[in-house]
Amino acid sequence: MAGGTLLLLCADDDEIDIARWLLERGADANAPAAIDSEGFGGHTALYGCLVSQPYRNGRTDLGMARLLLDHGARVDVRANLRKRLRFVDGETMHVYRGVTPEAWGRAFHDQDWVNPAVMQLLAERRSWRRASVAWSAHRGRSRC
């Protein structure tokens, strides 16, 4: 987790109480991980809700993802990631460039690690955001 934020660590370890404490004290839900010399990083804690060890081990609730989204986590942020799963067949390094959290979940090389409920939640939030932007644009054009 070199260059990771405390919220990233919370998401990776499913430490929702600590994440809530951090957010209540001003932690930024969109704080990115450091970007290394090869251009990898920049991901936020939301990425850790989508592809996660807790999900792989049977934790299926949406608490962490909802908490982050309710505190302004953006679904449209992009990052360059590389991931090698350990202790599985084919420990090959996989590279994902310019992916949003949702795109990373769709493209991830082992879907057993991807939480489909979080994928659905992100799709709903993305759709809601588009509708909200369209409504705001519409209201700005109409004069009553």
Secondary structure in CASP SS format (residue, H / E / C, confidence):
PFRMAT SS
TARGET T0000
AUTHOR 0000-0000-0000
METHOD secondary structure of the structure
MODEL  1
M C 1.00
A C 1.00
G C 1.00
G C 1.00
T C 1.00
L H 1.00
L H 1.00
L H 1.00
L H 1.00
C H 1.00
A H 1.00
D H 1.00
D H 1.00
D C 1.00
E C 1.00
I H 1.00
D H 1.00
I H 1.00
A H 1.00
R H 1.00
W H 1.00
L H 1.00
L H 1.00
E H 1.00
R C 1.00
G C 1.00
A C 1.00
D C 1.00
A C 1.00
N C 1.00
A C 1.00
P C 1.00
A C 1.00
A C 1.00
I E 1.00
D C 1.00
S C 1.00
E C 1.00
G C 1.00
F C 1.00
G E 1.00
G C 1.00
H C 1.00
T C 1.00
A H 1.00
L H 1.00
Y H 1.00
G H 1.00
C H 1.00
L H 1.00
V E 1.00
S C 1.00
Q H 1.00
P H 1.00
Y H 1.00
R H 1.00
N C 1.00
G C 1.00
R C 1.00
T C 1.00
D C 1.00
L C 1.00
G H 1.00
M H 1.00
A H 1.00
R H 1.00
L H 1.00
L H 1.00
L H 1.00
D H 1.00
H C 1.00
G C 1.00
A C 1.00
R C 1.00
V C 1.00
D C 1.00
V C 1.00
R C 1.00
A E 1.00
N E 1.00
L E 1.00
R E 1.00
K E 1.00
R C 1.00
L C 1.00
R C 1.00
F C 1.00
V C 1.00
D C 1.00
G C 1.00
E C 1.00
T C 1.00
M C 1.00
H E 1.00
V E 1.00
Y E 1.00
R E 1.00
G E 1.00
V E 1.00
T C 1.00
P H 1.00
E H 1.00
A H 1.00
W H 1.00
G H 1.00
R H 1.00
A H 1.00
F C 1.00
H C 1.00
D C 1.00
Q H 1.00
D H 1.00
W H 1.00
V E 1.00
N C 1.00
P H 1.00
A H 1.00
V H 1.00
M H 1.00
Q H 1.00
L H 1.00
L H 1.00
A H 1.00
E H 1.00
R H 1.00
R H 1.00
S H 1.00
W H 1.00
R H 1.00
R H 1.00
A H 1.00
S H 1.00
V H 1.00
A H 1.00
W H 1.00
S H 1.00
A H 1.00
H H 1.00
R H 1.00
G H 1.00
R H 1.00
S C 1.00
R C 1.00
C C 1.00
END
